[in-house]
Amino acid sequence: MKTFCSAIALWVCFALGGSSLVYADVYKYTDKNGRIYFTDRPSHKKYKLIIRTRPKSYNAAVKVMAGNKKKYTPIILAAAEKHNIDAALIHAVIRAESAYDANAVSSAGAVGLMQLMPGTAKQYGATNRKDPRQNIFAGTRYLKYLLALFPQDLKLAIAAYNAGENTVKRYKNTVPPYPETQKYVRHVLSLYKKNDA
């Protein structure tokens, strides 16, 4: 599918080519005369991606995540009650860390729902990081510790969960200037605020 459109008739292209646009990434290119081209198969590097189609597996992945969320919620509620932490915050961390996948393993070696490293897991009572109950309770204990370490500053506690408490301290109790950590903090806070983890 390759289409040429004027800026004025852009909506016509989307209307006429709608069935194709739904199923493929869409790229846009504007030539030196101001003419606009759209395609799902760019022929050169000057085309820019403007619409990314979700993969076919997206809906299935969402269903799996929703099912796992429901399955693990009783454990999350129990851990929240035991450690006096808002369950919505635990949900937000789990959603950001593993998308509720108990078998998730990061490139750094973090494992499970709350992505525990071996030392953290051992320190907070998890002998099997892939066990959902052990992982959630240990991760919640760690989160409780960080909330006490950085009182009244949820951002710093979340940043420490991602980058480590010593890193936050090294940057004089501010969110470290790492794009990954800053994005992580925004993401977790957004999920927590919407209570939509």
C-alpha positions as CSV (number, residue, x, y, z in Angstrom):
1,M,0.0,0.0,0.0
2,K,1.5,3.3,-1.1
3,T,-0.5,6.5,-1.2
4,F,0.1,10.1,-2.2
5,C,-2.0,12.8,-0.5
6,S,-2.1,16.5,-0.2
7,A,-2.2,17.9,3.3
8,I,-5.8,19.0,2.7
9,A,-7.0,15.6,1.6
10,L,-5.2,13.7,4.3
11,W,-8.4,12.5,5.9
12,V,-9.5,11.1,2.5
13,C,-6.4,8.9,2.4
14,F,-7.1,7.5,5.8
15,A,-10.7,6.9,4.9
16,L,-10.0,5.2,1.6
17,G,-7.0,3.2,2.8
18,G,-8.5,2.6,6.2
19,S,-8.6,-1.1,6.0
20,S,-4.9,-1.3,5.3
21,L,-3.9,1.3,7.9
22,V,-5.5,-0.8,10.6
23,Y,-3.3,-3.7,10.0
24,A,0.1,-2.2,9.2
25,D,2.6,0.4,10.4
26,V,2.2,3.6,8.4
27,Y,5.1,5.8,7.3
28,K,5.0,9.4,6.0
29,Y,7.3,11.3,3.7
30,T,7.1,14.9,2.5
31,D,9.0,15.8,-0.6
32,K,10.7,19.1,-1.4
33,N,7.5,20.4,-3.2
34,G,5.4,19.7,-0.1
35,R,3.7,16.6,-1.5
36,I,2.9,14.0,1.2
37,Y,3.3,10.3,0.7
38,F,2.1,7.4,3.0
39,T,3.1,3.8,2.8
40,D,3.4,0.6,4.8
41,R,6.6,-0.3,2.9
42,P,9.0,2.7,3.0
43,S,11.4,2.7,0.0
44,H,14.0,5.0,1.6
45,K,15.0,6.3,5.0
46,K,13.3,9.7,4.7
47,Y,10.0,8.0,5.5
48,K,9.0,8.5,9.2
49,L,6.9,6.1,11.2
50,I,3.7,7.8,12.2
51,I,1.4,4.9,13.2
52,R,2.6,1.7,14.9
53,T,0.2,-1.2,14.8
54,R,-0.1,-3.3,17.8
55,P,1.1,-6.9,17.3
56,K,-1.5,-9.6,16.8
57,S,-0.5,-11.1,20.2
58,Y,-1.3,-7.8,22.0
59,N,-4.9,-8.7,23.0
60,A,-3.9,-12.2,24.1
61,A,-1.1,-10.7,26.3
62,V,-3.6,-8.2,27.9
63,K,-5.9,-11.1,28.7
64,V,-3.1,-13.1,30.3
65,M,-2.0,-10.1,32.4
66,A,-5.6,-9.4,33.5
67,G,-6.0,-13.1,34.5
68,N,-2.7,-13.1,36.4
69,K,-3.6,-9.8,38.2
70,K,-6.8,-11.4,39.4
71,K,-5.0,-14.6,40.5
72,Y,-2.3,-12.7,42.5
73,T,-4.5,-10.0,44.0
74,P,-5.3,-12.0,47.2
75,I,-1.6,-12.4,47.9
76,I,-1.0,-8.7,47.2
77,L,-3.8,-7.7,49.6
78,A,-2.4,-10.0,52.3
79,A,1.1,-8.5,51.9
80,A,-0.3,-5.0,51.8
81,E,-2.2,-5.6,55.1
82,K,0.8,-7.3,56.8
83,H,3.2,-4.4,55.9
84,N,0.6,-1.6,56.0
85,I,1.2,-0.5,52.4
86,D,-1.4,0.5,49.9
87,A,-2.2,-2.5,47.7
88,A,-2.6,-0.2,44.7
89,L,1.1,0.7,45.0
90,I,2.2,-2.9,45.1
91,H,0.0,-3.5,42.0
92,A,1.7,-0.5,40.3
93,V,5.2,-1.8,41.0
94,I,4.3,-5.4,39.8
95,R,2.7,-4.1,36.6
96,A,5.7,-1.9,35.8
97,E,8.2,-4.6,36.8
98,S,6.8,-7.8,35.3
99,A,3.3,-7.2,33.9
100,Y,2.2,-9.9,36.4
101,D,4.5,-12.6,35.0
102,A,5.8,-14.7,37.8
103,N,8.4,-16.2,35.5
104,A,9.8,-12.9,34.3
105,V,13.6,-12.6,34.3
106,S,15.4,-9.4,33.5
107,S,18.7,-9.1,31.6
108,A,20.3,-8.1,35.0
109,G,19.0,-11.3,36.6
110,A,16.0,-9.9,38.5
111,V,13.3,-12.5,38.8
112,G,9.6,-12.8,39.4
113,L,6.6,-10.5,39.9
114,M,8.5,-7.8,41.8
115,Q,11.8,-8.5,40.0
116,L,13.9,-9.3,42.9
117,M,17.7,-9.7,42.8
118,P,19.2,-12.6,44.7
119,G,20.5,-10.4,47.6
120,T,17.3,-8.5,48.0
121,A,15.3,-11.7,47.9
122,K,17.4,-13.4,50.6
123,Q,17.4,-10.3,52.8
124,Y,13.7,-10.0,52.7
125,G,12.8,-13.6,53.1
126,A,12.3,-15.1,49.6
127,T,14.1,-18.4,49.0
128,N,12.4,-19.0,45.7
129,R,12.1,-15.8,43.7
130,K,9.7,-17.4,41.2
131,D,7.2,-18.4,44.0
132,P,4.5,-15.7,43.7
133,R,3.8,-15.5,47.4
134,Q,7.4,-15.3,48.5
135,N,8.2,-12.8,45.8
136,I,5.3,-10.5,46.6
137,F,5.9,-10.6,50.3
138,A,9.7,-10.0,50.0
139,G,9.2,-7.3,47.4
140,T,6.6,-5.6,49.6
141,R,8.9,-5.7,52.7
142,Y,11.6,-4.1,50.6
143,L,9.2,-1.4,49.4
144,K,8.2,-0.8,53.0
145,Y,11.9,-0.3,53.9
146,L,12.4,2.2,51.1
147,L,9.3,4.1,52.1
148,A,10.7,4.4,55.6
149,L,14.1,5.3,54.3
150,F,12.7,8.2,52.2
151,P,9.8,9.3,54.3
152,Q,7.2,11.5,52.7
153,D,8.8,11.1,49.3
154,L,7.2,8.4,47.2
155,K,9.2,9.4,44.1
156,L,12.5,8.6,45.9
157,A,11.2,5.3,47.2
158,I,10.2,4.2,43.7
159,A,13.4,5.5,42.2
160,A,15.3,3.4,44.8
161,Y,13.3,0.3,44.0
162,N,14.5,0.7,40.4
163,A,18.1,2.1,40.7
164,G,19.0,1.1,44.3
165,E,18.9,3.1,47.5
166,N,22.6,4.0,47.4
167,T,22.2,5.5,43.9
168,V,19.5,7.8,45.2
169,K,21.6,8.8,48.1
170,R,24.6,9.4,45.8
171,Y,22.5,11.9,44.0
172,K,21.7,13.7,47.2
173,N,18.2,12.2,47.7
174,T,16.9,13.1,44.2
175,V,15.7,10.9,41.4
176,P,18.9,9.8,39.6
177,P,19.4,11.4,36.2
178,Y,19.0,8.1,34.4
179,P,16.3,8.1,31.6
180,E,15.2,4.5,32.5
181,T,14.8,5.4,36.2
182,Q,13.0,8.7,35.5
183,K,10.6,6.9,33.1
184,Y,10.1,4.1,35.6
185,V,9.1,6.6,38.4
186,R,6.7,8.4,36.1
187,H,5.2,5.1,35.0
188,V,4.7,3.7,38.5
189,L,3.2,6.9,39.8
190,S,0.8,7.1,36.8
191,L,-0.4,3.6,37.4
192,Y,-0.7,4.2,41.1
193,K,-2.6,7.5,40.6
194,K,-5.0,5.9,38.2
195,N,-5.2,2.8,40.4
196,D,-5.1,1.0,37.0
197,A,-2.2,-1.3,37.6
